[in-house]
Amino acid sequence: MYRLRPFEPADAPALTAMLHRAYAELGGRGLNFTAVDQTERTTLKRAGTGASWLLVDGSRIAASLTMTLPPHETLRRLSPTAAAPGRAWLNQMAVDPADRGQGLASRLWAVGRRWAGDAGASHLGVDTAEPAAHLVELYTAWGFARRETVQWPGKTYRSAVMERPCG
Ligand SMILES: CC(C)(COP(=O)(O)OP(=O)(O)OC[C@H]1O[C@@H](n2cnc3c(N)ncnc32)[C@H](O)[C@@H]1OP(=O)(O)O)[C@@H](O)C(=O)NCCC(=O)NCCS
């Protein structure tokens, strides 16, 4: 039985460890997503910007998602889609490998989408590694369409920027 709750700063160590587990496979493919090896400080900074939720099983963190409004400043410089007014951004989505395939990401996505609508966003965006075809497919299934490709500084891959209307 998973319980939804907001992220709190005291969650940073456990969330960081879960993110490392969740992103290890992508890291193993040479895709150096920030969450592959981010520090607790970075977790705190990323989760503390916008709104973040966790699904917990007892005290254990099973899944996380952050919505940022407006999107990260660097991304707004790189992407006209992210720079457009009214954009909320999906970040740091992860499900612990032990908890996959049970709809936890979909559940958090529904919460984030509602939050963004209530906060006045007209569109939702996400960016992900272009070579991670399964993620591009997942976001396409969630109604996102590809807009452009950007190069985040320091990343080994180019990122597909995707967007959909809010609601
Ligand atoms: C991506 C991730 C969060 C999905 O977790 P999950 O436990 O499979 O999530 P869910 O069970 O809620 O499934 C999410 C949806 O994706 C769909 N899905 C899963 N794999 C898919 C694929 N390859 N193509 C299309 N849809 C897919 C599921 O059917 C489900 O659809 P629904 O919303 O209609 O029910 C998880 O695999 C993960 O943590 N990966 C590593 C981190 C990561 O990639 N984060 C995103 C970076 S941009």
The ligand as an ORCA input file, in Angstrom:
! r2SCAN-3c Opt
* xyz 0 1
  C      10.171      5.585    -16.187
  C       9.726      4.963    -14.865
  C       9.525      6.077    -13.844
  C       8.409      4.235    -15.107
  O       8.089      3.514    -13.920
  P       6.928      2.419    -13.919
  O       6.917      1.771    -12.597
  O       7.077      1.542    -15.122
  O       5.664      3.338    -14.138
  P       4.145      2.907    -14.327
  O       3.941      1.481    -13.907
  O       3.339      3.973    -13.730
  O       4.000      2.949    -15.910
  C       3.973      4.211    -16.543
  C       3.291      4.120    -17.889
  O       4.291      3.875    -18.837
  C       3.867      2.855    -19.700
  N       5.098      2.325    -20.245
  C       6.071      1.692    -19.583
  N       7.056      1.402    -20.439
  C       6.665      1.885    -21.648
  C       7.240      1.885    -22.939
  N       8.429      1.338    -23.189
  N       6.571      2.485    -23.957
  C       5.371      3.048    -23.746
  N       4.784      3.079    -22.550
  C       5.427      2.489    -21.531
  C       3.059      1.971    -18.814
  O       2.215      1.130    -19.560
  C       2.268      3.018    -18.050
  O       1.199      3.494    -18.853
  P      -0.147      4.158    -18.242
  O       0.259      5.502    -17.673
  O      -1.061      4.291    -19.391
  O      -0.623      3.200    -17.183
  C      10.786      3.942    -14.336
  O      11.047      2.971    -15.324
  C      12.094      4.586    -13.897
  O      12.253      5.028    -12.757
  N      13.083      4.635    -14.829
  C      14.381      5.215    -14.538
  C      14.299      6.713    -14.386
  C      13.733      7.393    -15.615
  O      13.879      6.922    -16.732
  N      13.098      8.552    -15.398
  C      12.596      9.386    -16.446
  C      13.696     10.228    -16.989
  S      13.143     11.413    -18.199
*
